[in-house]
Amino acid sequence: MSTAAVGAASGLVARTVRLDRDVDLLAVAGADGVLFSRDRVGFGGRGVALRVPRAEVAATLAAIPIEDDLGRPGTGPVAFGALPFLPGAPADLVVPALLVGRDREGTRWVTTVGPASAGAADPVAALDAELAVGAGAPVAGPSQFEVRSSRPPEAWTDAVATATARIRAGALDKVVLAREVVVTADAPIPVATVLLRLSQAYPDCFLYLVDGFCGASPELLVGRSGDVVRAQPMAGTAPRRGDPAADAKLAASLFASPTYRQEHQVTIDAVHDGLLAFSSYVDYEPEPSVVALANVQHLATSVEGRLSHPPASILELVGALHPTPAVCGRPRAAALAVIEELEALDRGRYAGAVGWVDRAGNGQFAVSIRGASIEGSVARVVAGNGIVGDSDPATELIETRAKLQAMLAAIVRP
């Protein structure tokens, strides 16, 4: 293991103090910080104290001296990452220089990570100074947009037809195929505004921003607090029409569908078995529920367990679970091979895992779907569908359009 990051960490100090007022986490993150929050619980940060390779995160965080008045999950130095879809692909996590946190009990705090030689600066004063700097006039956004598919839709539906034939021939059980659209604007796309729109449209999702990759994910891959581990796998999707009666009918069909229920159960089993290897027990709800979002609805099941001691780090748990059948397929190796052959797309961070880890190994990671990589005036948006033997290519294309709309509606707005 490299000692460079650990050596750099030893010259820093992390100071955490209680914060006695609410602060807008989106305002803290701004356009180029870090954000991971759901229902006002989570983090907003800015600045970079350290950038750390994934394999060195635990040792690096442990090497940072701390002054921590609270000692709760998420206090002290915290690293944030948007991990790529491909297992084993290299990834760095970032430790923000300034971080504001809020937990479910309403406890709020602010952490600074900076050179020990700079002295004991007041973290609250540092927060106030940063917010004052970021309180300027709103940035004008684009007025014109071009939206195009990276690949002709008919080429994607041909790939779906090929995949269904392979599945019916017994080569695999399921594969997830994704497609990308590219948005090009006439001015830089305002990331902070995109996140604000997502927060308003999807208040029950995990809002995230790491290194220009932002979105609103409905799915918790895994979370760890002490020895308690939780997940909420989702698989099986139906659109929403905006009409209560029609949406209720679609939800009932989704819940009653043997194909979707089987697809969902396979994902539950994969998460359950993956966590059981680290746990004294794991259990899940006997029946899934239908989680309704603004544009689609999913089958979802809550999973919870107790980790064996010493408890595995959240990054170990992410490594054991990702990618689940919901974003890859099954068997995993066969599905990955079909994705590489038929998808004609570098997924990058799409369908990876995005979240945070603290020095004790606590953390949360969501499945990084319903997101976009935004760089200047260009946004790349990806959505995928689970393909099985009886999947209809035209219907699958329509479903990807419904999923893509989550981000496109937040981006393409003059």
N, C-alpha and C positions, 0 to 999 in steps of 0.2 A: 504494500500500500504506500502511495506517495505521502510524504510528510509535509509537503508544501502548504496544503490547506490547514493542516493541524498547526503548523508553525505560525501561519498568519493569524489563526484564531487565538493563539496564546497571547498575542499582543493586543487583543481587544478586551472589552468588558461589556457585559450585558446588564443593564439596569432596568428593573421593572418596578413601577409604583402604581398604586391604585388611582383610578381616574374617577372623579366624583361627578361627572356629567356625561350625558350622551354625546357622542360624536358620530357624524355620518361616515360610515366606513367607505362608501363610494367616494366621498370628498377626499378622504385620506389617500385612497389609491390613485385617484385622478386618472390620467390617460396612460401613464407608463409605470404605475406601481404594481402592487400585488393585491389581490382580493380573493377571499373565499368566505362566503357568508350565505346564510339561509335564514330567513325570517328574523333579520337583524342580529343573528348570532354568528360570530366568526371573527374575521380579521380584515383589516385594511392597512396596507403599509406602503412605504415608498423609500427610495434610495437603496443602494446595494452595499452592505457591509462585507459580504463574501459571496462568491459563487463556487459551489462545491460539487464535485462528481458524486453521483448517487452512492457509489460504494464507500465514500469517505464521510458521509453525512453524520453518522453516529459518533465517530471519533472526533470530528471537527466540532460539533456542537458541545460535546463533553469537554473539549479543551478550552472553551470560552469561560473565563471566570464570571460569576454572576453575583449580582446584588438584587435579591428578589423578595419583596415584601409580602407576596401572596402565596407562592409555591403551589400553584394550581396547574392543571393541564393547559398548555398553551402559553404559560408565562416563561420568562427567560428567552434565550435565543430560539427562533423558530425558522425552519427552512421550508420553502414553497417550491413545488415543481409541477410541471406539466409533462408527464412521462409519455414517451411515444408508444404507438400501438404495438410495434414489433417487439416481442420479448427479447430482452438482452441488448437492445439498442442503447447506445450511450445517451446519457442525460445528465444535465447539471441541475442542481437546485440552488435557489437564491435565498440568502439570509438578509432580510431588509434591515436598513439602518434605523428605521423608525417603524413601529408596529403598534396598532391599537387593537385590542381584543375585547370581546364581550361574550360571556357564557350564558347558558340557559337560566341561571339563577339571577341574572342581571348584573353580575359583577363585571366591572370594566377596568381595564388597565392600559398602560402605555409602556412600551419597552424601547429603549435605545440600545444599539450595538455600535460601539465606536472605539477608537484608540484609547487604551488605558492611560496613555501619556497626556491626554487632553484634560484630565481631571474629571471630577464628579459633576457633570452637567445635569440640570434638572430635566427629566424626560417630559414633564408636562409643559415646561417652558419651550422645549424643543418642538413639541407638537404645535403649540400656539404659533410659534414662528413659522413653521412649515405651512400651516393652514392660512396664515396671513399672506404668504407669498403666493399661494395657489388661489387666492380669492379675486383674481383679476376679471376682466370682461370676458363674457362667453366667446368661444372661438366659433367663427362662422363655418358652417359645414358645406358640403357639396350641394349643388343644385341640379346636376345631371348625372345619370348613372347608366352604365351599360352592364347588362347581366347576360352571361353566356355560359353554356355547358362546356366543360373542358373536353367532353367526349360527346358525340352525337347521341341523343337519347335512344335512337334505334340500335346503335352499337351496344349500349348497355342492356337493352332488353334482349338482344341476341346472346349476350353473355349469361343473362339469367336463364334463357332457354337451354343453353349448353349445360349450365349447372344443374338444372332440374333433370336433364337426361342422365347426367353422371350420378345423381342421387338415386334415381329410379333403377339404375344399373347396379347399385350397391356399393359404389366407390366411397360414399360418405353418407351421413344422415342429414346434415344441414350445413349451409355456408352462408355467411353474411357478406353481401356485395354492396359496395358503396359507390356513390357518384359525386362529382364535384361541380360546383358552379363558381364562376369568378365574377366578382363585382368590380368594375373599374369606374371611379368617380372623377369629377373634374376638379376636386380639391381633396386634401387629406380627410379621411373618414374619422370623425371625432369619437374615439373609443369611449370616453367618459359618457358621452350622450347615448351611445349604443347600450352601455351597461345600465344607464338610468331607464331607458325604455324597456330593457329586459326585466329589470326589477319591478316595473309596473305591470308588465304583461304576465310574468311568471313568478309571483311572490313566494311560491312554495318550492322553488327550485334552488339549487346551489349556484349562486353567481360566482364566476371565477374570472381572474385575469392574471396571467403569468407570461411575461416576455411577449406581449402582443397577441397572445392567444386568449380569447375571451368567449364567454357564453353563459348559458343557464341550463345546467344538467338536472334532470329529475331523479337521477339514480345514484344512490350511495353504494359504491363498491364495497368499502369496508371502513369502519371507524373503531378506534381503540381508546378507551379511557381507563387507565389502571389495568385491571385484569378483565374488564368487560369489553366484549367485542360485539359489534353490530354490523348488519348489512341489510340492504333492501334490493334484492335482484328484481329486475324488470325484464320481461320478454312477452311478446304478444302485443300488437298495436292495432288500433282502429282509429279512423279519423273522427273529428268532431265537425258537425255541420252548423253549429250556432243555434239550432232549434232544439229546445229541451226534450221534446218527445222523440225526435229523430236520434239525438245523442243517447238517450236512455235505451232506445232499441238497439243501437250499435254496441253499447256497453253490455247489454244482455247477451247479444250474439257473441261478443268477444269472450265473455265469461263462460258461455255454453259450448264454445267451439272445442271439439276434441283435439284438433291440430294445435291450436294456440295453447290449450291447457297442457298438452304434452310438451310443447316447446318450452313453456314456462317451468314445468316440473324438472326438466333436464337442467335448466340453469340453476334452480334451487338446489338440486342434488350436487351440482358441481361446487357451488359456494359452500354448502353444508360440509361436504367431504373435505374440501380444501381447508376449512377452518378447524375441522375436527382433529386434524393432525397436530394442531397447536393448542388444543383445548381439553379441559376436563369434561365439558359437555357443550353441546350446541343443539338448539331446537328452533323450529320455525312454525309459523301460524299454519293451522290445518287447512285453511282455505285462502286463496289469494283475494285481493281486493282490486277494484278498478280505480286507478289514479287518473283523474281528468285534468288535463292541461288546457291551455287556450286553444290549441290546434289539433291535438291528438289525445288519446287515452290509452293507458297501458295496464296490463296485469302486473301486480306487484305483491311481494310477500316479505314480511319482516323476519329476519333471522337474528338470533341473539345467543350468546354463550359466555362461558368463563374460560379465560386462557389459563393454561398450566403455568407453573412458576419455574424459572423467571419468565414473565410474559414476553412473547415475541414482539418485536418492534412493528409499528404500522407498515414500514417499508418491507419487512419480511412477509407480512400478510398480503400486501399488494402483489408482491412477486409470486406468491403461491396461487392467488386467485386469477390474476390477469393473464391472458384475456379470457373472459367467460364465454360460454357458448352464445350468449346474447349478442356479442359484438364480433365473434369469430366464426363459430360453428362447431361441429363435432364429427368425428374425432378431431382434436385440435390440429394435429400435424397435417392431416389430409385437408382440412379446411384452409389452413395457412397456405398450402401448396396451390389450392384452387384460387384463392385470393390473389396470390402472386401471378398466376397465369392469366386470369380472366378480368381482373379489376382495372388494369391499366392505369393505376393511380398510386402515388406515394402518399399513404395516409398521414404520415408525419405524426402529429399529436392527436389527430382525430381518433376517437375510440380507444385512447390510452387511459391514463388515470391522472387526475389533477387534484392537488390538495396540499396538506401540510404535515410536518412532523416536528415534535419538540425534542429536547435533550433526553427525556425519559422514554421516548418511543411512542408517546401518545400521538394521535392524529386522526385525520379524516381524509379520505380520497373518494372523489366522485368519478364516475365513468365520464370521460370527456367527450360527450356528445352534445348536440345542439350548440355548436360553437363555430368560431371562425378565427382564422389567422389574419390579422389586419396589419398591413405595413404601408404607411402613407395613404395613398389613394386607392389601394387594391385590397380586397378582402376575398379570401378563399373559404368557401363554405362547403361542408361535406355532410352527406346523410347516407345511411345504409339500411338495408332490410334483410331479415332472415329469410333465406330461400330453402324450401323443402321440395319434396318430389312433386306435389300438386300445385306449386306456386304458379300463378298466371303472370307472365312478364308485364303485360300492360297494367294490371292492377298494382304490381310492385312499383312500377314507375310512378303511378299516381300517389302511392304512399310516400315515396321519397320526396315528392314535391310538397306534401303536407309537412313533413319533417323539416325540409329546407326553409319553409316559410317562417319558422320560429326566428331564425337569424335574419333572413332577408327583410322581414317586416321591420326589424330594428335598425337595419343598415340603410336600406333603400327608401329614404324618406327626406325630401328636400326641406 
